[in-house]
């Protein structure tokens, strides 16, 4: 199954509380922090909500 490397590239200062909670749920703590997650419908939905704050790369 595919995996994504998700990196926060913008500050969450201007984000809503819901978006900050989504970043925390993804496991992202600060700018330039990366996590590698399995691509599931749940992860896709969370990434869609914070796409303006993160960079997503597909890894093999």
Contact map, one row per residue, 1 for C-alpha under 8 A:
111000000000000000000000000000000000011000000000000000000000
111100000000000000000000000000000000011000000000000000000111
111110000000000000000000000000000001111000000000000000000111
011111000000000000000000000000000001111000000000000000011110
001111100000000000000000000000000111100000000000000000011110
000111110000000000000000000000000111100000000000000001111000
000011111000000000000000000100111110000000000000000001110000
000001111110000000000000000101111100000000000000000011100000
000000111110000000000000000000110000000000000000000011100000
000000011111000000000000000000100000000000000000000111000000
000000011111110000000000000001100000000000000000000010000000
000000000111111000010000000000000000000000000000000010000000
000000000011111000000000000000000000000000000000000000000000
000000000011111100000000000000000000000000000000000000000000
000000000001111111110000000000000000000000000000000000000000
000000000000011111110000000000000000000000000000000000000000
000000000000001111111000000000000000000000000000000000000000
000000000000001111111100000000000000000000000000000000000000
000000000000001111111110000000000000000000000000110000000000
000000000001001111111111000000000000000000000000000000000000
000000000000000011111111100000000000000000000000000000000000
000000000000000001111111110000000000000000000100110000000000
000000000000000000111111111110000000000000000000010000000000
000000000000000000011111111110000000000000000000000000000000
000000000000000000001111111100000000000000000000000000000000
000000000000000000000111111100000010000000100100000000000000
000000000000000000000011111110000010000000000000000000000000
000000110000000000000011111111001110000000000000000000000000
000000000000000000000011001111101000000000000000000000000000
000000010010000000000000000111111000000000000000000000000000
000000111110000000000000000011111000000000000000000000000000
000000111000000000000000000001111100000000000000000000000000
000000110000000000000000000111111110000000000000000000000000
000011110000000000000000000100011111000000000000000000000000
000011100000000000000000011100001111100000000000000000000000
001111000000000000000000000000000111110000000000000000000000
001111000000000000000000000000000011111000100000000000000000
111100000000000000000000000000000001111100100000000000000000
111100000000000000000000000000000000111110110000000000000000
000000000000000000000000000000000000011111110000000000000000
000000000000000000000000000000000000001111111000000000000000
000000000000000000000000000000000000000111111100000000000000
000000000000000000000000010000000000111111111110000000000000
000000000000000000000000000000000000001111111111000000000000
000000000000000000000000000000000000000011111111100000000000
000000000000000000000100010000000000000001111111110000000000
000000000000000000000000000000000000000000111111111001000000
000000000000000000000000000000000000000000011111111000000000
000000000000000000100100000000000000000000001111111000000000
000000000000000000100110000000000000000000000111111111000000
000000000000000000000000000000000000000000000011111111100000
000000000100000000000000000000000000000000000000011111000000
000000011111000000000000000000000000000000000000011111100000
000001111100000000000000000000000000000000000010011111110000
000001111000000000000000000000000000000000000000001011111000
000111100000000000000000000000000000000000000000000001111100
000111000000000000000000000000000000000000000000000000111110
011110000000000000000000000000000000000000000000000000011111
011110000000000000000000000000000000000000000000000000001111
011000000000000000000000000000000000000000000000000000000111
